[in-house]
Amino acid sequence: MPKKNKEDKKNEEKSWFKKEGELAVDIYETEKNIVIQAPVAGVKKEDIEVVTEKDTIVIKGHRECPKRDDEVKNFYTQECYFGDFRREVIMPEDFDPSQIKADIKDSILTIEVPKIEKEKKRKIEL
């Protein structure tokens, strides 16, 4: 195995400790759906990905930092997160991944996850 130089170690550390922001979400249910909503102002539609992994909905994306004057160095407050973000939502109900719908309107990402109807009572024939 070749020995790693300083630059290799720095790059490895950067990828290992890469900071990701966490997306704020509201989750609620209607009669037929579980709905996930998240503010995504400043994020382009093509920079967001919604995937399912077992019982989890994963939202990931990237928000570009607006160009700033190079002279600006002293923030009074810096609360806006720019860069990669990710949020995992464990679903409280079973769902069919092929039926999920997602859309962005007025800078709000809305994901509708249809619930799967389960039989509440069933007679077993003998």
N, C-alpha and C positions, 0 to 999 in steps of 0.2 A: 504494500500500500504506500503510495507516494506521500511524502511529508507535506503538510499544509503550511503555506507561507502566511504572513500577517494579513495580507489582502484577502486571502481565502477565508481566514477566520473572521474577519470583519464582515464580509458578505454573508457568511453563514449566520452570524449573530443577528444581523439586520433582518434576515428572513425568519429566523426563529422567534425573535422578539417584536416582530412587526405589529404595531399598534393598530387595532381596528376599533372603530366607534360602534356603539350599540344604538340601533334605531329604536325610537320610542314608538310603541304601538298601543292601540285600543283594540280589545277583543270583546265581542258581544255575540249573542245568538238571537236569531229570529226563529220562527216556527220551523223553517226548512234549512237554514244555513247557519254556519258559524262564520262571522265576518271579522276580518283583520283589517284595521286601517292604520296607516302610518304617514306622517308628514314627510314629503320628499322634495321640498322646495330646493331648487337649484340642481336637481339630479335629472339628467336626460333619461328618457325611456329606455334607450339602448344601453344605459349604464346600470340597469337594475335586472337582477335575475331572481326568479322565484322557483324553487325546486322542492320536491317532496323527498324525504328520507324516512322510510318506515312510518312512524306515527307523528312525524314532525314536518312543519312547513319552514323552509329556510329562505330568508330574504337577504340577499347580499347585493352590494353595489359599490359605487364610487361617486363621491361628490368632489368636483374640481374646485380648487381654491381660486377665488377671483384674483386677477392680477392686481398687485399693489405696488405702489411706489417703493423702490428699493431703499429709500431713506426711512420708511416707517419701520421702527424697531421696538418702540415702547408702547405697548397696548395699555389702555386703561382697564379694559375688560376684554377677554377673549373666550366666549362661550360657544361660538359656532364651530362645529366639527367638520373638517374637510379631510378627504382621503377615503380609504376603504371603510365600509361598515357592513355589519352582519347581525342578523337577529334570527334566533331559532324559537319557534313556537310549538310546544308539544300540544297536540290536539286532544281535547277532552272526549271526543267522540270518534267512532270509526268513520272513514271517509273514502271516497273513490277518487284517486288522483286525476283520472281522466275527465272528471266533471268540474274541476276547479276553474274559476274565472277570475282574472285580474285585470285591473284598469287603473289609469291615473287620470284624475280630473281635478282641476284647480289645485295642483301640487299635493294631492292626497292619493296615496296608493290604497286601493280597496281590493281585497282578496275575498271572494265568496267561496266557501267550502260547503257544498251540500252534505247534509247529514244522511247517513244510511239508516233507513227504517229497519228496526229490528222487531221481530215478532215478540209481543209481550206475553201472549198466551197462545198455547197450541195444544190441541187435543191429540193424544197419541193413540192411534187405533191398535187394538189387540187382535 
